[in-house]
Amino acid sequence: MPFAAALSEHPVPAHAVGEVAGALLEQLGDRPDLVTVFVTRGHAGALEDILATLDTVLHPLVTLGLAAESVVGPHHEIEAGPAVAVFAARTGPLLPLTLDARPGPDGDLQVAGWPPETAFDPQALLLLADPYSFPVEDFLLWAQDHHPGLPVAGGMASGARGPGGNRLGLGTRVGTAGAVAALLGPGVELESVVSQGCRPFGQPLVVTKADHNIIGELGGRPALGRLQAEAGSSLTPEEIAVLEEGGLLIGRVIDERRETFGPRDFLMRQVLGADRSSGAIAVGDVVPVGTTVQFHLRDARTADEDLHILLAPRQAEGALLFTCNGRGTRLFPAPDHDVDVMAEELGPVPLAGFFAAGEVGPVGDRSFLHGLTASIVLFRDLDPGGP
């Protein structure tokens, strides 16, 4: 199998990287095409040394890494204490990128670091970005315009609480801003899965009055009144309590050309608040007039069911998991939830990842920045009979 993963919770960085490097050599051997490295805050200051050691021992073609508040490895989600999680793969052609994006003189996004052409046809982009300096939503719109249909998956670094504190690695170099990424070619089979973990209640409604991210009316009535009516007729008192504790989201239809809408047709955005005097609600996205939306509930049970449903029909030989830092034991009653579900549905595949401050992944034919989701990249060997 051309995929491997390892996890070390040793508090000394030199020992931790030695453990994961030895495990990867035993599983896969040296010279993998791709290595991804995720360390917790306790090892953030040693990220350069960790990357340098892995480069010396494994000789990878491309290495991506970052520091995060929590990391994911085979069988475990480490939400406290030091840890190093590494995934390695033989992927075939790929291209490392250091990206910077900012508005140009005419207001259009200027992206530095993107190649004018590649020697292969890219099938996906793995993206690790700093949330304080990289405008990921604008970048995803740019990517859709310039490379339509290219899936983008990854996450925003969560290792810092302010600008300049995150650490992103490419090769053996570490920076504190922008993004690092890898374009993956046709040498491996990839599939992206985004579990938004919500279930709808009420009926789809058309936005009839809105200003930027403020929805004034739904179906010609004040949005807050619509919400209260939909929740009152569809939900139990216990479920309404979940809404009041932050479990309320609004789904925006991605493709308005469809006649009916199912759970995978909505992009979830948080409901941020409401104004009782005007009846308007604020949401975490721009919602133009004419958009079809539906209210959704997110709780631990729904998130668990959604992840099971999405993964049950799929197969994988390796995986990267970018899960929200609002999941884990902040959402579920027991630790290791997402990795346990993945093991149950996919088997004991090599797996690594981190808890992100925003997850990137495709829904429909576009990629978006998400919150409170699990964005997963599944790897399968194109030549299972090969060496």
C-alpha positions in Angstrom: 0.0 0.0 0.0 1.5 3.4 -1.0 0.2 5.2 2.0 1.4 5.4 5.6 0.7 7.4 8.8 2.2 7.8 12.2 1.5 9.6 15.5 3.8 10.4 18.4 2.8 12.0 21.7 6.4 12.2 23.0 6.9 15.6 24.7 10.5 16.0 23.3 10.4 17.0 19.6 13.5 15.1 18.6 12.1 11.9 20.1 8.7 12.5 18.6 10.0 13.0 15.1 12.2 10.0 15.5 9.2 7.8 16.3 7.1 8.9 13.4 10.0 8.8 10.9 10.8 5.2 12.0 7.2 4.2 11.7 6.9 5.7 8.2 10.1 4.0 7.0 8.8 0.6 8.3 5.4 1.1 6.6 6.4 2.8 3.3 10.1 3.1 3.0 11.9 6.3 2.0 11.3 8.7 -0.9 7.6 9.2 -0.7 6.1 11.8 -3.0 4.1 13.7 -0.4 4.5 14.1 3.4 2.1 16.2 5.5 3.2 17.1 9.0 0.9 18.4 11.8 2.2 19.4 15.2 0.5 20.7 18.3 1.4 24.0 19.9 3.9 22.3 22.2 6.0 21.4 19.2 5.4 24.6 17.1 8.8 26.1 18.0 10.5 23.0 16.7 8.7 22.7 13.4 11.8 23.6 11.4 13.8 20.9 13.1 11.0 18.4 12.6 10.7 19.2 8.9 14.5 19.0 8.5 14.7 15.6 10.2 11.9 14.2 8.0 13.6 15.5 4.9 16.9 13.9 5.9 15.4 10.6 6.8 12.6 10.2 4.3 13.8 12.3 1.3 10.2 13.3 0.3 9.5 15.1 -2.9 7.1 17.6 -1.2 6.5 18.3 2.5 3.6 20.4 3.8 3.2 21.1 7.5 1.7 23.4 10.1 1.2 23.9 13.8 -2.4 23.4 15.2 -4.2 23.5 18.5 -4.9 19.7 18.1 -3.9 17.0 15.7 -5.2 13.8 14.3 -3.3 10.6 13.8 -4.0 6.9 13.4 -6.7 5.9 16.0 -6.5 9.1 18.0 -7.4 12.8 18.1 -4.9 14.6 20.4 -6.7 17.6 21.9 -4.3 18.3 24.7 -0.6 17.9 25.1 2.3 17.6 22.5 1.9 15.5 19.4 3.3 15.0 15.9 1.1 13.4 13.2 2.4 12.6 9.8 0.9 11.2 6.6 3.1 10.0 3.7 2.0 8.9 0.2 3.2 7.9 -3.2 1.0 10.0 -5.3 2.8 10.4 -8.6 3.3 13.9 -10.0 2.7 16.9 -7.7 3.9 20.5 -7.4 4.6 22.4 -4.2 3.3 26.0 -4.0 3.9 29.0 -1.7 0.9 31.3 -2.1 0.1 34.9 -1.3 -3.1 36.6 -2.3 -4.2 40.2 -1.9 -6.4 42.8 -3.8 -4.8 44.4 -6.8 -5.1 48.1 -7.9 -8.3 47.3 -9.8 -9.8 45.4 -6.9 -9.3 42.0 -8.4 -7.5 39.4 -6.3 -3.8 39.0 -7.2 -2.4 35.6 -6.5 1.4 35.1 -6.3 3.0 31.7 -6.4 0.5 30.0 -8.8 2.4 28.5 -11.8 1.5 29.7 -15.3 1.4 26.1 -16.4 2.1 22.6 -15.1 3.6 19.5 -16.6 0.5 17.5 -15.6 -3.3 18.0 -15.4 -4.0 18.9 -11.7 -6.8 16.9 -10.1 -6.8 18.6 -6.7 -5.2 21.2 -4.6 -4.2 20.6 -0.9 -4.2 23.9 0.9 -2.9 24.9 4.3 -3.4 28.6 5.1 -3.0 31.3 7.8 -6.5 32.7 8.6 -5.1 36.1 9.5 -3.2 36.8 6.2 -4.7 34.7 3.5 -8.1 35.6 2.1 -9.2 32.0 1.5 -12.8 32.7 0.4 -11.6 35.2 -2.2 -8.9 32.7 -3.3 -11.5 30.0 -3.8 -13.5 32.3 -6.0 -10.3 33.1 -7.9 -9.6 29.4 -8.3 -13.1 28.7 -9.5 -12.7 31.4 -12.2 -9.3 30.4 -13.3 -9.4 26.6 -12.8 -13.1 25.7 -12.8 -13.9 22.3 -11.3 -10.5 21.9 -9.5 -11.3 20.6 -6.0 -9.6 22.4 -3.1 -9.3 20.7 0.3 -7.5 21.5 3.4 -7.7 23.8 6.4 -6.8 27.0 8.2 -4.0 26.9 10.7 -5.2 27.0 14.3 -2.0 27.2 16.2 -2.1 30.9 17.1 -4.5 33.3 18.6 -3.5 36.4 16.5 -1.7 37.5 13.4 1.9 36.4 12.9 1.6 33.5 15.3 0.8 30.6 13.0 3.5 28.4 11.5 3.3 26.9 8.0 5.9 24.7 6.5 6.9 23.8 2.9 9.9 21.6 2.5 12.2 22.6 5.3 11.2 26.2 5.4 8.7 27.7 7.8 6.7 30.9 7.5 4.0 32.7 9.4 1.7 34.1 6.7 0.1 33.2 3.4 -0.5 29.6 2.4 1.4 26.5 1.4 -0.1 24.0 -1.0 0.4 21.1 -3.4 -1.2 20.5 -6.7 -1.8 16.8 -7.1 -1.6 15.1 -10.5 -3.2 12.0 -12.0 -1.0 9.5 -10.3 -3.4 8.7 -7.5 -7.2 8.5 -7.1 -8.6 11.2 -4.9 -12.1 11.8 -3.5 -13.2 14.7 -1.3 -15.9 14.3 1.4 -17.3 17.2 3.3 -19.5 16.4 6.3 -21.5 19.5 7.3 -23.3 17.5 10.0 -26.7 19.2 9.8 -30.3 18.3 9.2 -33.0 20.6 7.7 -36.2 21.6 9.4 -39.1 23.5 8.0 -39.3 24.2 4.3 -37.0 25.9 1.7 -37.7 29.6 1.5 -36.7 32.4 -0.9 -34.9 35.4 0.4 -37.1 38.4 -0.5 -35.2 41.2 1.3 -31.5 41.2 2.2 -28.5 43.5 2.6 -25.1 41.9 2.5 -25.2 39.3 5.3 -28.5 40.5 6.8 -31.6 38.7 5.7 -34.7 40.9 6.3 -37.4 38.8 4.8 -38.0 35.2 3.8 -40.9 34.5 1.5 -42.2 38.0 2.1 -42.3 37.8 5.9 -39.7 38.9 8.5 -36.9 36.3 8.7 -37.0 36.0 12.5 -40.7 35.3 12.4 -40.2 32.6 9.7 -37.5 31.0 11.9 -39.7 31.0 15.0 -42.6 29.5 13.0 -40.5 26.8 11.4 -38.8 25.8 14.6 -42.0 25.8 16.6 -43.8 23.5 14.1 -40.8 21.2 13.4 -38.6 20.8 16.5 -39.0 19.5 20.1 -38.2 21.8 23.1 -34.9 19.9 23.4 -34.0 20.7 19.8 -34.9 24.3 20.2 -32.6 24.5 23.2 -29.8 23.2 20.9 -30.6 26.0 18.5 -30.3 28.6 21.3 -26.9 27.2 22.3 -25.4 27.7 18.8 -26.7 24.8 16.8 -28.7 26.9 14.3 -27.5 27.2 10.8 -28.9 28.3 7.5 -28.3 26.4 4.3 -27.9 28.3 1.1 -28.7 26.4 -2.1 -25.7 25.9 -4.3 -27.4 25.2 -7.6 -30.7 27.1 -8.0 -31.4 25.3 -11.3 -32.5 22.2 -9.4 -36.2 21.7 -8.9 -35.9 20.0 -5.5 -33.2 20.1 -2.9 -31.7 17.4 -0.7 -29.2 17.6 2.2 -26.1 17.8 -0.1 -27.5 20.8 -2.1 -27.0 23.3 0.7 -23.9 25.2 1.9 -24.1 25.7 5.6 -23.6 29.0 7.3 -23.9 30.0 10.9 -26.8 32.2 12.1 -25.0 34.9 14.0 -27.9 36.8 15.6 -31.2 38.5 15.2 -32.8 41.9 15.6 -36.2 41.6 17.2 -37.2 45.1 16.3 -36.8 44.6 12.5 -37.2 40.9 12.4 -33.9 40.5 10.5 -31.3 37.8 11.0 -27.5 38.0 10.4 -25.7 35.1 8.9 -22.1 34.2 8.1 -22.3 34.9 4.4 -23.6 37.2 1.7 -27.1 36.1 0.8 -28.5 37.9 -2.2 -32.2 38.4 -2.8 -33.6 35.4 -4.7 -31.4 32.8 -2.9 -33.2 29.7 -1.7 -32.3 28.9 1.9 -33.5 26.5 4.6 -32.9 26.4 8.4 -30.8 23.5 9.7 -30.0 22.0 13.1 -26.5 20.8 14.1 -26.0 18.6 17.2 -23.7 15.7 18.1 -26.2 13.1 16.9 -26.8 14.7 13.6 -23.1 15.2 13.0 -22.4 11.6 13.8 -25.1 10.3 11.5 -24.0 12.5 8.7 -20.4 11.4 8.8 -21.5 7.7 8.9 -23.8 8.2 5.9 -21.2 9.9 3.8 -18.4 7.4 4.5 -20.4 4.2 4.4 -20.4 3.7 0.6 -16.8 4.7 0.1 -13.4 3.0 0.1 -10.0 4.3 0.8 -6.4 3.3 1.4 -5.3 6.5 3.1 -6.9 9.7 4.3 -6.3 13.3 5.4 -8.8 14.7 7.9 -9.3 18.5 8.4 -11.9 18.7 11.2 -13.2 21.8 12.9 -11.7 22.9 16.3 -15.4 23.1 17.4 -15.8 19.3 16.9 -13.9 16.8 19.0 -14.9 16.8 22.7 -16.4 20.3 22.2 -19.2 18.6 20.3 -19.2 14.9 20.9 -19.5 13.2 24.3 -16.4 11.1 23.9 -12.9 11.7 22.3 -11.7 10.4 19.0 -15.1 10.6 17.3 -14.2 11.4 13.8 -11.3 9.0 13.6 -13.4 6.3 15.2 -16.2 6.7 12.5 -13.6 6.7 9.8 -12.1 3.5 11.1 -15.5 1.9 11.4 -16.6 2.8 7.8 -13.2 2.7 6.0 -11.2 0.2 8.0 -7.8 0.9 9.6 -6.5 3.2 6.8 -3.4 5.4 7.3 -4.8 8.7 8.6 -3.5 12.1 9.8 -4.8 15.6 10.0 -5.5 18.5 12.4 -8.3 20.6 14.0 -8.7 23.6 11.8 -9.9 27.2 12.3 -11.9 26.7 9.1 -12.1 23.8 6.8 -11.8 23.8 3.0 -13.6 21.4 0.7 -15.9 21.0 -2.2 -19.7 20.9 -2.1 -21.2 20.2 -5.5 -18.8 21.5 -8.2 -17.3 24.3 -6.1 -14.9 24.5 -3.1 -15.8 26.6 0.0 -14.5 27.6 3.4 -16.6 25.8 6.1 -17.1 25.9 9.8 -17.8 23.0 12.2 -17.4 20.5 9.4 -15.1 17.5 8.7 -13.4 17.9 5.3 -11.8 14.6 4.3 -9.5 13.6 1.4 -9.6 9.9 0.5 -6.6 8.3 -1.3 -6.8 5.2 -3.4 -4.0 3.5 -5.4 -4.5 3.6 -9.2 -2.3 0.4 -9.5 -3.2 -1.8 -6.6 -1.3 -4.7 -8.1 1.9 -2.7 -8.4 4.9 -2.7 -6.1 
